Amino acid sequence: MDMEMGTDTEMGTEYDVVVVGAGPVGLMLACELALGGVRTLVVERLAEVDETIKAGGINSPTAVALYRRGLLPALAEAQETAMSLFREFRGFRGFRGFRGLQEAQKARGEDGGAGAVPLPRFAGHFGGIMLDARLLDDSDPDFADLGPVDGIRLVPQATLERLLGERARELGVEVRRQVEVTGFDAGHADGSDGDGVTVRLTPGRDVRAGWLVGCDGGRSTVRKLAGFGFPGTPPEITGYQAIADLTGTEGLRSGWQTTDVGTYAHGPMPGRILTVEFDGPPADRETPVTIEELQASVRRVTGVDVTVDKVRSITRFTDNCRQTSSYRAGRVLLAGDAAHVHSPFGGQGLNLGIGDAMNLGWKLAAVVRGHAPEGLLDSYTRERHPIGAWVLEWTRAQVALMRPESHARALRKVVIGMTETVDGTTHLAKRISGVWQHYDLPGDHPLVGRSAPDLELADGTRLADHLHTGRPLLLDLADDPKLRARAEGHGDRVDVRTVAAPARPQLTALLVRPDGYVAWAADTERLPENAENTEGTQGTEGTEGAKDPGDTLEAALERWFGAPAR
């Protein structure tokens, strides 16, 4: 793949971008930058992939993003591996919420007829309250048009990290392990003010780059060195999650359970146990967790004399909840947990970080390559910060709901009643799965700012098939030469495809950003404007949340992909 990597590297720099952190977020960002033709160095302090048990799955935006980059087969394989462990723990008993339910139904003879349980898209839990996928309104439009990736959820974090590591290697990304950042200087290499960043790495080597991105987790060195504020709320819980050899578990119930002391979860994988206690944060999170510490917590929370014979993987966590006010300070940017931290309830953190990487990658690449002005990067914080703030509130609400005290338990009963309705379950499931997420972009078409529908096209392809390269896509669905002519000035940056979408005949055109979000759309009720009527309508994005009143194709092309070639 000829991406001309490094040919446009800024003068006097070794790399266009240095990414700190080779977890899923850092690797996803590096892959996106590579697709954009940017020479990227990833540095990671760990020697190998962190196999510690963390997030157990991905949500819809993450699954769709990976599918759009051609990774559906790898995701399906990863989920099948995880499913085998699930079946080992629970067989087919009570399984809800993933495509594997289809196999369970067939095994029980429920794969047809009026009595068959309809296949749900995704359910999950809210504050340990399990959602019944049989109450999910599968016809809700937010669940539509996800494509064949619908149902891919069980992809553990370590598996995803390995998958993205292999993808990064295929794209030629340089990853250096057992390397740490000790400092950096923004400015010219001679110390004067200017563009670029000199990054100091162990063991005593400086690297010169145009940009520095911290994807180095909740205790981010980059964030601290750059002086980002990190306001939020202090922690009140201590939690443990482990894969362990346990005996005496006959008294444990599977799934999420609430007790007088706290909350625990048993399964869905063999040996997986999680406990939450509301006795304040751990005194020292750096101290390794001992078998005795885990066993004591399990016994206190569950009331069952479980014995921990061996720990295979364990992590200690809390609900520290913080977010930077901006994700950028000059030539330094943050993504993932470096920009926001919260409790792990609902599995939002990994997915929030992948969304950051998808949003930032193409924008930073466009700026580096000179295809867009530096101001494009301001839209990164503007679009991603509100979603991060929502996740913090979502996780805070779950902690409040899980507290072992009378007011929280009364509220919990109210929420449980809501989850026993179709509307309540569907609302929570949409939030958990991420299908609600959208950006407030200029334009009045209902698709603008939303993830593009995975249209089935007349040539046998789907929309996602045309996004593998990470380039913007103008989809001409009405074979309109005038429409294509209006995009000619961006031909070096935007792919144009002419093909019909038979199932959506009213939709005439889509402009899709590299992250898969719709930048502009037209249909038979909102016909594309004539090019000669666009003069003076483009404007610029305003401040304090104001939107550009212009929603022409030309305005969208220039806003997101720079001025047309002259």
C-alpha positions in Angstrom: 0.0 0.0 0.0 1.6 3.2 -1.1 0.7 6.0 1.3 3.8 8.1 0.7 4.4 8.0 4.5 6.8 10.6 5.6 7.0 12.5 2.3 5.1 15.5 3.8 6.8 15.2 7.2 7.3 18.7 8.7 10.7 20.1 8.1 13.1 19.3 10.9 11.1 16.5 12.4 11.6 12.8 12.4 7.9 11.9 12.7 4.7 13.7 12.0 3.1 12.4 15.1 4.3 10.7 18.3 1.5 8.7 20.0 2.2 7.8 23.6 0.4 4.5 24.6 0.0 1.3 22.6 -3.3 0.3 24.1 -6.4 0.0 21.9 -6.9 3.8 21.7 -3.3 4.6 20.8 -3.1 1.8 18.2 -6.5 2.8 16.7 -5.3 6.3 16.3 -2.0 5.2 14.8 -3.8 3.1 12.2 -6.0 6.0 11.3 -3.0 8.3 10.9 -1.3 5.7 8.8 -4.3 5.5 6.5 -4.0 9.3 6.1 -0.4 9.0 5.0 1.1 10.3 8.3 4.5 9.0 9.6 3.7 8.0 13.2 5.7 6.6 16.1 3.9 4.8 18.9 5.8 4.4 22.3 4.6 2.1 25.1 6.2 1.5 28.5 5.0 -2.1 28.7 6.9 -4.9 27.0 3.8 -6.7 25.6 0.1 -6.6 25.4 -1.5 -6.1 28.8 -3.5 -9.3 29.4 -5.1 -7.9 32.7 -8.8 -8.4 32.7 -10.5 -5.1 31.7 -13.4 -4.4 29.3 -15.2 -7.5 28.2 -16.8 -6.1 25.0 -17.3 -3.4 22.5 -20.4 -1.3 21.7 -22.0 -0.5 18.4 -19.9 2.6 17.3 -16.7 0.7 18.0 -17.9 -2.4 16.2 -19.0 -0.3 13.2 -15.8 1.7 13.1 -13.7 -1.5 12.9 -16.1 -3.0 10.3 -15.6 0.1 8.2 -11.9 -0.6 8.2 -12.4 -4.2 6.9 -12.0 -5.9 10.3 -15.3 -7.8 10.4 -13.8 -11.3 10.0 -11.3 -10.7 12.8 -14.1 -9.4 15.1 -16.3 -12.4 14.3 -13.4 -14.8 15.1 -12.7 -12.9 18.4 -16.3 -13.1 19.4 -16.5 -16.8 18.7 -13.5 -17.4 20.9 -15.1 -15.4 23.7 -18.5 -17.2 23.1 -16.8 -20.6 23.7 -15.8 -19.5 27.1 -19.3 -18.1 27.8 -20.8 -21.5 26.8 -18.4 -23.2 29.1 -19.6 -21.1 32.0 -23.3 -21.1 31.4 -24.1 -23.3 28.5 -27.2 -21.9 26.8 -28.9 -21.1 30.1 -30.4 -17.6 30.3 -28.3 -16.1 27.6 -29.6 -12.8 26.3 -28.3 -9.9 24.3 -25.9 -11.3 21.6 -26.1 -13.1 18.3 -25.1 -16.3 20.1 -28.7 -16.4 21.4 -29.7 -17.6 17.9 -27.7 -20.8 18.5 -29.2 -21.2 21.9 -32.7 -20.9 20.5 -32.0 -23.5 17.8 -30.7 -25.8 20.5 -33.9 -25.5 22.4 -36.0 -25.8 19.2 -37.0 -22.2 19.3 -35.8 -21.2 15.9 -39.2 -20.7 14.4 -42.9 -20.4 15.1 -44.9 -17.9 17.1 -43.3 -18.9 20.4 -39.8 -18.1 19.4 -38.0 -15.4 21.3 -37.0 -12.7 18.8 -33.3 -12.1 18.4 -32.3 -9.0 20.4 -29.7 -6.5 19.3 -28.1 -5.7 22.6 -29.2 -5.4 26.2 -26.6 -5.2 29.0 -27.1 -3.8 32.5 -27.5 -0.4 34.2 -26.0 -0.2 37.7 -26.1 -4.0 37.9 -29.7 -4.1 36.9 -29.8 -6.6 34.0 -32.0 -5.7 31.0 -34.2 -8.3 29.5 -33.6 -8.2 25.8 -37.1 -9.7 25.2 -38.4 -6.2 26.0 -36.2 -4.5 23.5 -38.0 -2.7 20.7 -36.0 -4.1 17.9 -37.8 -1.9 15.4 -36.4 1.4 16.9 -34.8 3.3 14.0 -31.6 3.8 16.0 -30.9 0.1 15.7 -31.4 0.1 12.0 -28.8 0.0 9.2 -25.9 -1.2 11.3 -25.1 -3.9 8.7 -23.5 -7.3 9.2 -21.5 -6.1 12.2 -24.8 -6.0 14.2 -24.4 -8.4 17.1 -20.6 -8.2 17.4 -20.1 -7.3 21.1 -18.0 -9.9 22.9 -14.5 -8.7 22.0 -12.3 -8.4 25.1 -9.9 -5.5 25.4 -6.7 -7.5 25.3 -8.0 -9.3 22.1 -8.8 -5.9 20.5 -5.4 -4.6 21.4 -3.7 -7.6 19.7 -6.0 -7.2 16.7 -5.1 -3.5 16.3 -1.4 -4.2 16.9 -1.4 -6.5 13.9 -3.3 -4.0 11.9 -0.8 -1.3 12.8 2.1 -3.5 11.6 0.3 -4.2 8.3 0.1 -0.4 7.8 3.7 0.2 8.6 3.3 1.9 12.0 6.5 1.9 14.1 5.8 0.8 17.7 8.5 0.9 20.3 7.9 -0.9 23.5 9.6 -0.5 26.9 9.9 3.2 26.2 8.6 6.0 28.4 8.1 9.7 28.0 10.0 11.8 30.5 9.2 15.2 29.1 8.8 17.3 26.0 9.4 20.8 24.7 7.0 22.5 22.2 8.8 24.8 19.7 11.8 24.7 17.4 14.5 22.2 18.0 16.8 25.1 18.9 14.5 26.1 21.8 12.9 29.0 20.1 9.1 29.3 19.7 7.7 27.6 16.6 6.0 24.5 15.4 6.8 21.0 16.5 7.5 19.0 19.7 10.7 17.5 21.0 9.8 14.5 23.0 12.2 13.1 25.5 12.1 9.3 25.7 13.9 6.6 27.7 16.7 5.6 27.4 17.9 9.2 26.9 16.8 9.8 23.4 15.0 12.9 22.0 12.5 12.5 19.1 11.3 15.4 17.1 7.7 15.4 15.8 5.1 17.8 14.6 2.5 16.7 17.1 2.2 14.7 20.3 -0.9 12.7 21.4 -1.3 11.2 24.8 -3.2 7.9 24.8 -1.4 6.8 28.0 -4.4 6.2 30.3 -6.0 7.7 33.3 -2.7 8.6 35.0 -1.4 10.1 31.7 2.2 11.4 31.8 1.4 13.6 28.7 -1.6 15.2 30.4 0.4 16.0 33.5 3.4 17.3 31.6 1.3 19.5 29.4 -0.6 21.0 32.3 -4.1 20.0 31.4 -6.6 20.6 34.2 -8.5 17.4 35.2 -11.5 18.5 37.2 -14.1 16.0 38.5 -15.5 14.1 41.4 -13.5 12.0 43.9 -13.9 8.2 44.2 -16.1 6.5 46.8 -15.7 2.8 45.9 -13.1 0.0 45.7 -13.7 -2.6 43.1 -12.0 -5.8 42.1 -12.3 -7.8 38.9 -10.5 -11.1 38.5 -10.2 -14.3 36.6 -9.4 -16.8 39.3 -9.7 -20.5 40.3 -12.5 -20.5 42.9 -14.0 -23.1 45.1 -17.1 -22.9 47.2 -19.0 -21.0 44.6 -22.2 -23.0 44.8 -23.9 -20.2 46.8 -23.0 -17.6 44.2 -25.6 -16.4 41.7 -24.6 -15.7 38.2 -24.8 -12.2 36.7 -24.9 -9.0 38.6 -26.2 -9.2 42.2 -26.8 -6.6 44.9 -26.2 -7.4 48.6 -26.4 -5.5 51.9 -22.7 -4.7 51.6 -22.2 -3.9 47.9 -22.5 -5.5 44.4 -20.9 -8.5 42.8 -20.9 -10.1 39.4 -20.2 -13.8 38.8 -19.4 -14.9 35.2 -20.1 -14.8 32.3 -16.7 -16.3 31.7 -15.3 -19.2 33.8 -13.6 -17.9 37.0 -14.7 -14.3 36.5 -15.6 -12.5 39.7 -16.2 -8.8 40.3 -16.9 -7.0 43.6 -17.8 -3.4 44.5 -17.6 -2.0 48.1 -18.6 1.5 49.1 -15.9 2.0 51.8 -13.9 4.6 49.9 -11.1 4.3 47.4 -8.1 1.9 48.0 -5.3 3.4 50.1 -2.7 2.5 47.5 -3.7 1.5 43.9 -0.1 0.7 43.1 0.2 -2.1 45.5 -0.4 -5.5 43.8 -3.7 -7.2 44.8 -3.2 -10.3 46.9 -5.2 -13.5 46.9 -6.2 -12.7 50.5 -7.4 -9.2 49.6 -9.6 -10.5 46.8 -10.9 -13.4 48.9 -11.8 -11.1 51.8 -13.8 -8.8 49.5 -15.6 -11.6 47.8 -16.7 -13.0 51.1 -17.8 -9.7 52.5 -19.8 -8.7 49.5 -21.4 -12.1 48.7 -21.7 -13.5 52.1 -20.4 -16.8 50.7 -17.3 -18.5 52.0 -15.6 -18.6 48.6 -12.0 -19.7 48.5 -9.6 -18.1 45.9 -7.1 -20.8 45.0 -5.3 -19.0 42.2 -5.5 -15.7 40.5 -4.9 -15.6 36.8 -5.7 -12.0 36.1 -6.8 -9.2 38.5 -7.3 -5.5 38.6 -8.4 -3.1 41.3 -10.5 -0.1 40.3 -12.5 2.8 41.6 -14.9 5.5 40.4 -12.6 8.5 40.1 -14.6 10.6 37.6 -12.7 13.4 35.8 -12.4 15.1 32.4 -10.2 17.7 30.8 -11.9 20.9 29.7 -10.2 20.7 26.3 -8.5 17.8 24.5 -5.9 20.0 22.9 -3.2 22.4 24.0 -1.3 23.7 21.0 0.6 20.8 19.5 -0.4 18.3 22.3 -3.6 16.4 22.2 -5.3 13.8 24.4 -7.5 10.8 23.7 -9.1 8.0 25.7 -8.6 7.8 29.4 -5.9 10.4 29.2 -8.7 12.9 28.6 -11.5 11.3 30.8 -11.8 8.7 33.5 -14.8 7.1 35.2 -16.0 3.9 36.7 -16.0 0.9 34.4 -19.8 0.2 34.8 -21.5 -0.3 31.5 -18.2 -0.8 29.6 -18.1 2.7 28.2 -14.4 3.6 28.6 -12.8 1.5 25.9 -15.5 2.5 23.4 -15.3 6.2 24.3 -11.6 6.1 23.6 -12.0 4.4 20.2 -14.5 7.0 19.3 -11.9 9.7 20.2 -9.3 8.0 18.0 -11.7 7.7 15.0 -12.6 11.4 15.3 -9.1 12.7 15.8 -7.2 10.5 13.4 -8.4 11.8 10.0 -8.5 15.4 11.2 -4.9 15.4 12.4 -3.8 13.6 9.2 -5.5 16.2 7.1 -3.8 19.0 9.0 -0.4 17.3 8.8 -0.7 16.8 5.1 -1.8 20.4 4.6 -5.2 19.4 3.3 -7.1 21.3 6.1 -6.3 24.3 8.3 -5.2 23.7 11.9 -8.5 25.0 13.1 -10.1 21.7 12.0 -8.6 20.2 15.2 -10.9 22.5 17.3 -13.8 20.4 16.2 -12.2 17.4 18.0 -13.0 18.7 21.4 -16.2 20.3 20.3 -17.6 16.9 19.1 -16.1 14.5 21.5 -16.2 16.4 24.8 -20.0 16.3 25.1 -20.1 12.5 24.6 -17.3 12.1 27.3 -19.2 14.3 29.7 -22.3 12.2 29.1 -20.4 9.0 29.9 -19.2 10.5 33.2 -22.7 11.4 34.2 -24.0 7.9 33.1 -21.4 6.2 35.3 -22.0 8.5 38.2 -25.7 7.6 38.1 -24.9 3.9 38.2 -22.6 4.4 41.3 -25.4 6.3 43.0 -27.9 3.5 42.2 -25.6 0.8 43.6 -25.0 2.4 47.0 -26.0 0.0 49.8 -28.2 2.5 51.6 -31.9 3.0 51.9 -32.4 6.0 49.5 -30.4 4.3 46.7 -32.3 1.0 47.2 -35.6 2.8 47.0 -34.5 4.5 43.8 -33.2 1.1 42.5 -36.8 -0.3 42.8 -38.1 2.6 40.7 -35.5 2.0 38.0 -36.2 -1.8 38.0 -39.8 -1.0 37.4 -38.8 1.1 34.4 -36.6 -1.8 33.0 -39.7 -4.0 33.1 -41.2 -1.9 30.3 -40.4 -1.9 26.6 -39.8 1.9 26.5 -37.5 1.8 29.6 -35.4 -1.2 28.4 -35.1 0.3 24.9 -34.0 3.7 26.2 -31.3 2.2 28.4 -30.2 -0.3 25.8 -29.8 2.5 23.2 -27.6 4.4 25.6 -25.5 1.4 26.6 -25.0 0.3 23.0 -24.0 3.8 21.8 -26.4 3.9 18.9 -27.7 7.2 20.1 -24.4 9.0 19.6 -24.2 11.8 17.1 -22.5 15.2 16.5 -24.1 18.6 16.3 -23.0 19.4 12.7 -24.2 22.2 10.4 -27.1 21.1 8.1 -30.8 20.3 8.5 -30.9 16.8 7.0 -31.8 14.2 9.7 -28.7 12.1 8.7 -26.2 14.9 9.2 -24.1 14.3 12.3 -25.2 10.7 12.6 -23.3 7.6 11.8 -23.9 6.7 8.1 -26.4 3.9 7.5 -24.7 0.9 6.1 -26.6 1.0 2.8 -26.9 -2.0 0.6 -25.9 -0.8 -2.9 -27.0 -1.9 -6.3 -23.5 -3.2 -7.2 -23.6 -5.8 -4.4 -21.4 -3.8 -2.0 -22.3 -2.0 1.2 -21.4 1.6 2.2 -18.8 0.3 4.7 -16.9 -1.5 1.8 -16.1 2.0 0.5 -14.6 3.3 3.7 -11.7 0.8 4.2 -9.1 3.3 3.0 -10.1 5.9 5.5 -10.9 8.5 2.9 -14.0 10.8 2.7 -16.7 9.4 0.5 -19.3 11.3 -1.7 -21.9 8.8 -2.6 -23.9 9.8 -5.7 -27.0 7.7 -5.4 -29.0 9.4 -8.3 -26.3 9.4 -11.0 -26.2 13.1 -11.0 -23.3 14.6 -13.2 -23.9 18.1 -11.7 -23.4 16.8 -8.2 -20.1 15.1 -9.1 -18.9 18.2 -10.9 -19.4 20.2 -7.7 -16.9 17.9 -5.9 -14.2 18.0 -8.6 -12.1 20.5 -6.7 -11.7 17.9 -3.9 -11.0 14.9 -6.2 -7.6 14.5 -4.6 -9.1 14.1 -1.1 -12.6 12.8 -1.6 -13.6 9.5 -3.2 -16.7 9.8 -5.4 -18.9 6.7 -6.1 -22.0 6.6 -8.3 -24.3 3.7 -7.4 -27.9 3.4 -6.3 -29.3 2.2 -3.0 -32.5 0.4 -4.0 -33.8 0.2 -0.5 -33.5 3.9 0.0 -34.7 5.4 -3.3 -35.5 8.8 -1.7 -31.9 9.3 -0.6 -30.0 11.0 -3.5 -26.5 11.7 -2.0 -24.3 11.3 1.1 -21.1 12.9 2.0 -19.4 10.7 4.6 -16.4 11.8 6.7 -13.6 9.2 7.2 -14.9 8.5 10.7 -18.2 7.3 9.1 -20.3 10.3 10.1 -22.5 12.1 7.6 -21.3 15.6 6.8 -24.0 16.4 4.2 -27.0 14.6 2.7 -29.7 15.1 0.2 -32.9 13.3 -0.8 -35.9 13.8 -3.0 -37.5 16.1 -0.4 -34.3 18.0 0.1 -32.9 18.3 -3.4 -29.2 19.3 -3.7 -28.8 23.1 -4.2 -27.5 24.4 -7.5 -23.9 25.3 -7.4 -24.6 28.8 -8.7 -26.8 29.4 -5.6 -24.1 28.7 -3.1 -22.2 31.9 -3.2 -22.1 33.6 0.1 -23.7 30.7 2.0 -20.6 28.9 3.3 -19.6 31.1 6.2 -17.6 29.8 9.1 -18.5 27.9 12.3 -19.3 30.3 15.1 -18.4 30.3 18.7 -20.2 29.2 21.8 -22.0 26.3 20.0 -23.3 28.4 17.1 -23.7 26.5 13.9 -22.8 27.5 10.4 -26.0 28.4 8.6 -24.7 27.0 5.3 -25.5 23.4 4.5 -24.5 23.2 0.9 -22.3 20.5 -0.5 -19.6 23.0 -1.2 -19.7 24.3 2.3 -19.4 20.9 3.8 -16.5 19.9 1.5 -14.5 23.0 2.4 -15.4 22.8 6.1 -14.2 19.3 6.6 -11.7 18.7 3.8 -10.2 22.1 3.0 -10.4 24.5 0.1 -10.9 23.1 -3.3 -7.9 22.8 -5.7 -7.8 25.8 -8.1 
